[in-house]
């Protein structure tokens, strides 16, 4: 296998972009200077962020890399620019067949020659892409892992000149992670089949264990590792008690995100359908998305979400990986996620443009019981169940923390931080109370019912016993004769449910079996004996957490949080540009952000360029877009100012 030079020539695909060939040729240094020039001329940005420059220079020079970087941190540039700087085609392995066409369209919009090979192509279309690859006419080629590991595909790639392999969503190789894809395990073949071709594995979510699995399973022990901070300071994390969750969601949308794009996650397909219909009936444009829908319907709903402003998608976790829509202003969970990794990845789909966004969840006692029941009743091995319980325990700890949620979230990924001032527990610190005696009463009720009556119940009946409220089960079991009957009247039913949710989260009480009956948990002993003082949080009323209008939120009208800081006259110009962008996007059948992002439109309004050359100095305006849209933008600016 022939290796590639450490300082390759600029590829032909970029020669036609205005000024880039001469500028890059005269740039001092090596791959780093060339990379900065490509960033500026192709993508329209003046500087790299974080580890981007180091990663790009390392991979462009032929090195392997494992990259852990949060959603919105710029992972794509870490393989796109090295693919342009090296000779040959960059091959991107991705599980996201449904999004490959949009990913390719976004690259073509900035002048990069890109294509995909997947099952949506007919044989003639696939053959044409293969011929382009062999002829050296592609800068980037996307394909799914199950296609890449086929002998026919490996043979095709052996005949082509490959610049690098980028393994996107690399956490899918982790067998105990939240999104394991068995086909990813076959990607270890790249180490043997293409020893001279650099590989870069990228993910936005990985614990230390997942990081180790990526390294081991992809045979990247010799790779350089780049771990960025997982903090997303523009996202405000909020978790509140579930109390008519749909109404809570509607209040959130109407009060804070009217007319803005959002994603709502539910666990079941039925809930997805019902919530989408319920929102639509209340004048919130919403569409369902889950694996049970016809593939064409799913694709249509996904395309509408990407292309239209202000649409809400209600989905199972089948939706969202790889979604590059930058202006998703909120992600809501109406059911408890199974792990922090999954929660982090899902909430990370908000605010990719860096603008203030919300990660909101409604969470209740039923979520805890149903998740534990789902794990215990599953078909997985005992090892799998232990891992699932561990993931759930960490998720519950995040929900029940009385300290900064961001600190807890980042600690899960092995990173330390200070309290953020932009989550609900920072903005409105929860009050705590000494719940030791209450917990002892709860445990005593469980023990007495089991020992003296041979009975176990779920939360409802246990609370009825503590409150001394008669019902058919109480009468049949003669519960009023027990010493624990009515010993908990100092708390209301709601307060008992709040306390029980926290006891379950701490392992003091457990739910077991198909019916979720309650039993003392592994941490019950020290509480019963009085060895430990138990502090629990007072449940805050739903929707009462104070909300900052600083780092985590913006005022302004609906539709674009990016424009909040504009003066009224500037806002008119911004809306005129936005209308122009929508018409262009509709004509080209591409999402509006592929024309220009909201942030770039704001930059244009603030810069007020008077020439095409001056417009080229605005962040996000690359050479191809400048040539294609420059005069039209100036015409809009002239027309909107009279």
ABEGO torsion letter per residue (X at the ends): XBBBBABBBBBAAAAABBGAAAAAAABBEBAAAAAAAAAAAAAGBABBBEAAAAAAAAAAAGBBBBBBBBBGAGAAAAAAAAAAABBEBBBBBBABAAAAAAAAAAAAAAGBBBBBBBAABBAAAAAAAAAAAAAGABABBBBBAAAAABAAAAAAAAABBBABBBBBGAAAABAABAABBAAAAAAAAAAAABAABBBBBBBABBBAAAAAAAAAAAGAAABBBBBBBABBAABBBBBBBBBGAAAAAAAAAAAAABGBBBBBBBABAAAAAAAAAAAAAAGBBBBBBBAABBAAAAAAAAAAAAABBGBBBBBBAABGBGBABAABABBBBABBBABAAAAAAAAAABGAAGBBBBBBBBBBAAAAAAAAAAAAABABBAAAAAAAAAAAAAAAAAAABABBAAAAAAAAAGBBBBBAGABAAAABBBBBBBAAAAAAAAAAAAAAAAAAAGBBBBAAAAAAAAAGBBBAAAAAAGAAABAABGAAAABBAAAAAAAAAAAAAAGABBBBEAAGBBBBBAAAAAAAAGABBBBBBBBBBBGABBBBABAABBBEBBGBAAAAABBAAAAAAAAAAAAAAAAAAAAAGBBAAAABBAAAAAAAAAAGBABAAAAAABBGBBAAAAAAAAAAAAAAAAAAAX
